[in-house]
């Protein structure tokens, strides 16, 4: 048995694409890249180093604004947050700072300050990170633990199309993408942690922590 990365249930039979081997969980609907085909940590970090993401890149900032703008509209003035998986260029944290929302940046490769995970925050952002998580339940539990009751989680990940269209979808062509979510898998996640949906679309979801 190969357990689902998210819910731990048994996944279905593997199938092969040109980009790797994948499994579908019939319980939570997550599709995951088979662990036997993951990059090792050194290769994963090296791949991230090929990304040309810059804090002052207008196009990158417009991309991140898809999450930042609706999130800011929900926050109390001066709310403090954490950008979980900020990467080497913490552009979103910079944008939030500029708008008056002090935001720390944590990243296991580029900003691994574990002390940040001992604090509490009014919001947590996680942009284009969910699909990279090798242990999503662990990482989501960390996010939930640092978020105050009533706080907001902002997630950005492109939702998976119907299974019949998976082969043609571009998202699994990135070798560091290991988990592919649907509305169903995000719903499982929200129920697990007691989050209620504020917004859910093809790329951006906002959730409020109830307890």
C-alpha positions, 0 to 999 in steps of 0.5 A, spaced: 500 500 500 502 507 498 498 511 503 496 518 500 500 524 502 494 528 505 489 523 508 493 517 509 488 512 505 490 507 500 491 510 493 489 507 487 494 503 482 499 507 479 499 510 472 505 513 468 505 519 464 511 522 460 513 526 467 513 521 472 508 516 476 502 518 479 497 515 484 490 518 485 487 517 492 479 515 492 478 518 499 480 525 499 481 526 491 489 528 491 493 526 486 500 525 488 507 524 484 509 517 486 515 518 492 519 513 488 520 519 482 521 525 487 527 529 486 532 529 492 533 535 496 539 537 493 536 537 486 530 540 488 533 546 491 537 547 485 531 547 481 528 552 485 534 556 483 533 556 476 526 560 478 527 568 476 522 570 481 524 577 484 521 582 489 521 588 484 518 584 478 512 587 476 509 581 473 511 577 479 507 582 483 501 582 479 501 574 479 501 574 487 496 580 487 491 575 486 492 572 493 494 579 496 489 583 494 483 579 497 486 577 503 488 584 505 481 586 504 479 581 510 484 583 515 484 588 521 489 594 520 496 592 522 495 584 522 501 580 522 502 574 518 507 569 516 509 567 509 510 559 509 514 557 503 516 564 501 522 562 497 528 565 495 525 572 493 519 573 498 516 578 494 509 577 497 511 578 504 514 585 501 508 587 498 504 585 505 509 589 509 508 595 504 501 595 505 502 595 513 501 588 514 508 586 517 509 579 514 515 574 516 518 569 511 519 562 512 522 557 507 525 550 509 530 551 503 531 559 503 529 562 510 529 556 515 528 560 521 524 555 526 523 560 531 518 563 526 513 557 527 513 558 535 509 565 534 502 566 532 499 570 527 493 573 524 494 570 517 498 565 513 500 565 506 502 559 502 503 561 495 505 556 490 507 551 495 502 546 497 503 542 490 511 542 493 509 539 500 512 532 501 508 531 507 502 536 506 498 534 513 505 536 517 505 542 514 498 544 514 498 542 521 504 547 522 500 553 519 494 551 523 498 551 529 501 558 528 494 561 526 490 565 531 482 563 532 479 567 527 485 568 523 485 567 515 489 562 511 491 564 504 493 559 499 495 559 492 495 553 487 492 551 481 486 546 482 487 540 478 482 539 472 478 533 471 482 526 471 481 525 464 484 532 462 490 530 467 495 528 461 494 535 458 495 539 464 501 543 464 502 543 472 505 536 473 511 538 468 514 541 474 518 536 477 518 539 484 510 539 484 508 532 487 501 534 490 495 536 485 489 538 489 482 539 487 476 542 491 475 536 494 482 535 497 482 542 499 475 541 502 478 535 506 483 539 508 479 544 511 474 539 515 481 536 518 483 543 521 476 546 522 477 552 517 471 555 513 471 557 506 471 565 504 473 564 497 475 558 492 477 559 485 481 556 480 488 558 483 486 562 490 483 560 496 482 563 503 480 560 509 478 562 516 480 558 522 474 557 526 477 554 533 
